[in-house]
Amino acid sequence: MTRPLRVVLIDDDATDLTLAEEGFSQLESPVMLTGYQGGESAISAMQRSGAAVPDVILLDINMPKMNGFDVLKVLKADARLRLIPVVMLTSSSNTGDIAQAYSLYASSYVIKSASFATFVEQIEGLVQFWLKAQSVTWPEQISPMSHTRL
Amino acid sequence: MPSSPASDSEPFSSLAERLQEITEALAATHTERDVIEIVLTPAVQALGAVAGIVLRIDHTDQQMKIAGSQGYEDVTRTIWQEGPIEDHQLIADILHMHQAMYFEHAGALKAAYPELESRTGGRAAIANAALPMFLDGQPLGVIVLDFTEPHYFTAAERRFLTILANQCAVALGRVEALRTLEAQVEERTRQLEEERAALEIFVTFTEAVGSQTDVKVLVRQAMTLLEETCDVEVAHVEREGELFKATEWNPSADAALLPRLQRGFTLQTSGIARLLQQNTAAFIDHWQQTPLLFEESAIFQAVAGYPYFVADELQSVLFMGTRRSATWTERDKRIFRAVCRSLDLALDRARQAQALTAQRDVLDARTRALSLANEELAAFSSSVSHDLRTPVRHMLGFLRLARQSLDGRLDEKSARYLDVVEQSGRQMDTLIDAMLDLAHAVQQPFRPQQVDLNKLLELIRKGLLPDLLTHNVQWEVDSLPSVQGDWDALKQVLIQLTENALKFTRTRDPAIIHIWAEDQGEAWGVFVQDNGLGFDPRYQDRLFNMFQRLHSVQEVPGTGVGLASVRRLILKHGGQVFAEGQLGQGATFGFTLPKTSPKD
């Protein structure tokens, strides 16, 4: 383990982002969390040449303009970004949403708990899982490469 | 001088030959003209006459009429002129006596019938033979031969002429019979053709009656049928308040009559009105002699009407009138009744079809409204899950963070207040969950199948209620039937009812929960009884309402959505829900399920 897990969180709601940041700050394992308030800004930041890509992306569904599924489609159409696991982190318990997320190759689907304590447990679980899981970005950061769109 | 028979006439043997030829020729004739020509030509030739004429009696007016002549320069200037038989004394006499008359010398005829020339203005010939023609004892007419010379009629000639007259009569009779027969055949053919046409119209009408639901078209077709089969004028009038006004009429309607029909008239006092009010077809012969419905109808000699009642009130009448006869024939009446009755049935059917269409439209509108409501519900539940949950989550999250940062610095009171905030937040979250469950339950597709309630209940008891089984529960479960229903829906219903029973018996030791079923014939009744808190029967009706609670959250946790979902799910099955209870004495909840699936 050479570095903290890099997590990108995409959520339109500033309060949600703050709450999530608070939650992540209470975790035992160090996490480098980058929050984006919209899909466009997150995607363009990650697509920038030389940008350090995250180890896991946490993605909300219900967002104005590009919603979570739109963002997911763009990510999975990008040759470099498609390799990054995407976890849907949302308040929607709609079965249609869950089905659509997996159809678009989301790696996991977590319904945000109303209780903060439980929520912290949820993100703790996620971080622990992705710390242990094998991915193309972990434990070594992949070298920056010119990305091509499919 | 009379001509001698030897020089001027042929012997009978030669005459007989001619008769033979005439007989043969007559056999091939079909018209009166041919018969007369065949008879006159040889008669004139054989006897050396100058002219001949045949007069026939018209039996309708007893007039003599010229049927044919030969040899006259101007047939109107003879003494053999058309007119009443009794005016022509000579003809009257020979017909009366059944005997021919022969006048052989100049003046002989004038001597016998002096007034003949002056009356007719013609001149008598020198000699004449006048023979009557009879057929079956009935006088047919006369044959006359005129001679410019005196002529002595030999016995052979007289015999020849007598036979000729008889043959002519027979031939004329035959022609007449033939003509009558032809006319009869023609008439019958025409009648058959008419009946066939009428039948065709009837068939068309009957077919239309079976499929057409446009009242106007049906009335129009019935009217056309009557016009074409009975040669009548027809109008259809409908009630408009106290007046009856024409809605349909035949195109050739009378110029004075039509405006009157359109303006409307009352149907109260006249004879035809009384008959119609009694709901029977009315046929009025000699119309013009009855108190008329209105003056303009006097153009008709006979009028008929057929009443149409809707809900015991005379609603419309189909009238027909004829100008050609003062009486209705049986055929007219039969056709009128048949057509009008068919129309009655068709109108009835059309009204029912219209009512059905209206009902279907209402149902369609309701279905559209329902599906819209469903869509709205789906949108609402999605919105609830996203938009309502988020602030609750934020509230609870930041409350927790606030507690953490205030750690140790909270006084007891503030800590209690924050507890209340947190409890409320959690309750709100529970309510949102319940609402989503309800929306979800209602939107689920209904898939009926055979569901074994024993199996279902066993599954629920074993797997789904461990956290509620913290107290001593005594289960009394009877054998349950296998029912027709949706597995998931019935599972949710039974979970809800058993969970309720467990929740409301938390304070009981032991809690007794009795579950049983009753065969109610058409349906199964399923009951869940507990010995718990019960409820005030005054509020029994509200139990299954959304968010309705009869106990405080502190007393019994819950959202007031569970029984509302139960009701909706059971209604989807075509069943009913019910509850019985007394405060403090337990409750019985139950539902019915039809034995046949509502989709069958």
Interface residues (C-beta under 8 A of the other chain):
Chain A: D13 T15 D16 L19 E22 G23 I61 N62 T90 S91 S92 S93 N94 K112 S113 A114 S115 F116 A117 F119
Chain B: S381 S382 S385 H386 D387 R389 T390 V392 R393 H394 L396 G397 F398 L399 R400 L401 G425 R426 D429 L436
